[in-house]
């Protein structure tokens, strides 16, 4: 399996550079006392082979080593997939009226996810978010800022994703804020749990036949 290592200095990076190189797993770690999230590059261990990518086949990920507050980035159909282990505080924030009042589609009424992810946390389990990491404005890669800190991109930040290209904002469930260029929530790819510690991106849970092509916009 191919592997490479990438460096993302200071929590900022080029969107084009990120597009070119998904052969890493990037984790964002939340420090214990209000420190900013940082993206720590690791050597890739879970990238599918070229034939799997070309076929658009499912991709498995062992989630057992993702600590609360961390995110890993894998790829499926040549797209970045954000897999975020949300902390209890982050899960609580998703239902905070202060946050909900700022969102364009807080109840996920637009089809940007399967029925099994059409809920307040936009996922199968509240503590694990799985999102396509492509801004619905012009296709840039949003940055990961999971909690408020001194280095967050805008005032009043409650945690989530910020697109540096044109300032679009998303909460930790990928729900888009009102008044930003992006028109829709980040898509949720089809995925399922094949065990307590492994998810499969690109395959629906048993009994679901949802088609990813039904989303409103990627």
Secondary structure, 3 states (H helix, E strand, C coil): CCCCCCCCHHHCCCHHHHHHCCCEEEEEECCCCCCCCEEEEEECCCCCCHHHHHHCCCEEEECCCCCCCCEEEEEECCEEEEEEECCHHHHHHCCCHHHHCCECCCCCCCCCCCHHHCCCCCCCECCEEEEECCCCCCCCCCEEECCCCCCCCCCCCCCEEECCCCCCEECCCCCEECCCCCCCCCCCCCEEEEECCEEEECCCCCCCCCCHHHCCCC
